[in-house]
């Protein structure tokens, strides 16, 4: 699936109901020791089928901010 900053996504949060939010940023890892890509490259769009390491930042409807690995994204809504 292709995700973009501004897209709404559903994120798997450790056996709890999925959390939904809007993507605020997308980071791709450039070093093995940084799997979330915190010091990697910031991008505006990403195709999850490429299977890179990285993460998204997202904000829920009530304004709470979170982050998740690409693998935790369940769907684009």
C-alpha positions, -999 to +999 in steps of 0.1 A: +000+000+000+012+035-007+010+059+023+014+096+022+017+124+048-019+134+055-034+099+049-055+083+076-043+049+088-052+022+112-022+010+134-019-023+153-010-015+189+000-048+206-032-069+208-053-039+216-079-024+193-063-007+164-056+030+168-065+054+139-048+086+130-034+109+103+002+105+092+023+135+101+057+123+090+074+093+074+110+082+081+131+056+064+160+040+082+195+043+068+213+024+095+206-011+109+208+003+145+181+028+138+151+006+127+126+034+132+146+058+110+148+085+136+180+098+121+172+086+086+155+103+057+122+121+060+099+115+030+063+125+019+052+092+004+062+055+007+051+022-008+051-004+020+056-032-005+093-020-007+097-034+028+122-009+041+127-003+078+112+029+091+083+045+108+054+070+107+044+097+131+006+101+134-019+121+153-053+108+165-086+126+162-083+139+198-048+153+191-026+126+207+006+120+189+022+085+184+046+067+161+046+032+147+069+010+126+058+004+090+049-032+099+023-020+124+002-002+098-028-024+092-046-004+065-050+030+048-085+043+057 
